[in-house]
Amino acid sequence: MFRHTQRMQFEAKPEQPDALYAKKLQELIGGAWGEMTVTMQYLFQGWNCRAPGKYKDMILDIGTEEMGHVEMLATMVARLLEGAPAETTAGMVDQDPVLAAVVGGMDPEHAIVGGGGPLPADSVGTPWNGKYIVSSGNLLADFRVNVAAESQGRLQTARLYNMTDDPGIKEMLKFNLARDTMHQLQWLAAIEQLQEDGLAGTIAPEALLDEENQQHSQTLWGLSDGTTADQGKWASGTAPDNQHQFHYLDQPEPLGDLASAPPPDPQLYATNTEDRGIAGKAKDKIKDTFKE
């Protein structure tokens, strides 16, 4: 059960309206890394959690908090849109440079679709998509995604913080920055807790390690023109699981045959050179090139 409290988690009052910034702030609501994403991600992870107790409780706590963050941002957008023109004509815009600037910068959907209010969309009007969320049922894999989500969310919040001088907006964003800091640390601590409780290792999932092709589980393939990829901890020494040993493989050779698809069904009318002998000539030419 969810119960809505009319008071917000933190204040969301701009010093003055700013329709253009309202458009920018939409990214923190409905963007791929916005609050709608983490809200639904954490709630579905909690509902999908088969580990009742502290893990499930913690996930649902933070998921419910994120619902409040959506409300804060939505309220801020609505207040930023206060006084934004509901109707304009070309003549009005020509006569009033201030009005022209507002209309030129605001998102028309705020007026047309939202009636002067926020939208479940990002800063360019792309609707929020449920495909943004990750809820796999594997807590280690999910918590790692959560760290990335909070990292990207804080990064975007920091950028938006530097795009305004409004004290009211900045105060709200200071709170959001702090919560993003906490949540990053929280998910990192949760990963450590999983490992301490013996519920996860370093690899997700920690299964089929004996079945995988172990010849290829420890090598970094050098496949770019860069020459310094072998200078990091990922290229030599003991891996974080204390079981694998990293190696750098410079100039690796392909291990597979030529990439080719089977002949198409004639009724699909795909262009096919097999029956004309062209494909065989092309393959021979490629092989000759490799030999050179």
C-alpha positions, 0 to 999 in steps of 0.5 A: 500500500502506498499513502501520499503525503501532501508535503514534499520531501524537500522544497521546490520553489523557484525564485521566478518562473523560467519556461526554458529551464522547465524544459531542461529540468524535464530530463531529470523527470522522464529522461533515461536516467531520470527519477521516473526510471529509478522509481520504477526500477527500484520498485520492480526490483523490490517486488521481484526480490526473492530475498525477504527482509533487509534487502527487499525492505531497503529496495522498496524504501529507496523506490518509494523515496524516488516517487517523492523526487518525481513529485518535487521535480514535477512541482518545480516544473509547474512553478517554473511555467507560471505565467508562460503564455497560453496563447500568442500571435506572431504580432505579439511576439514581434512586439515583445522581445521578452515574450519572444524569448519565452516562447522560443525557449519553452516546450510547446507540449508543456502548454499543448499537452500538459496544460502548463504542467510537467510531462512524463518525458525528457528535455526534448519531449521524448516520452518516458519508456519502461524499457529504461528500467532493469529488474532481473531478479539477480540482486548483484546485477541489479545493484550494479545497474543502480550504481550506474543509474545514480551516477548518471542521474547525479551527473545530469543534476550537476550539469543542470545545477550549473545552468541556473542562477535561481536560488530556489532551484539550486536549493532543491538541486543541492538536496537532489545531489546529496540524495544521489550521493547517498544512493550511490554509496548505498548501492555500493554498500549493498553489493558488499553486503551481498558478498559478505552474506554469501549471496553473490561473488564478483561475477554475476551470476557466479555460475557456469564458471567451469563451463565457460571457455576459460581460455578467454575469461582473462584476456583483454583483446587489443583491438584499437589503434590505441597503444596504452590499453595494457597499462591499467590494472585490467590488463595484468595481475590478479583480477578482482575475484582473486581467481583470474589473472589478467593478460593483454593480447596484442593484435589478436587473430580472428578465431572464426570463419568468414561471416556468412548467412545461409541462402535465403528462401527464394520467396523472400526475394533477397539478393543472392549471389550463391547460385551465380558463383559470385560469392565463391569468387568473393570468398577466394579473394578475401582469403587471398588477401589474408594470406598476403 
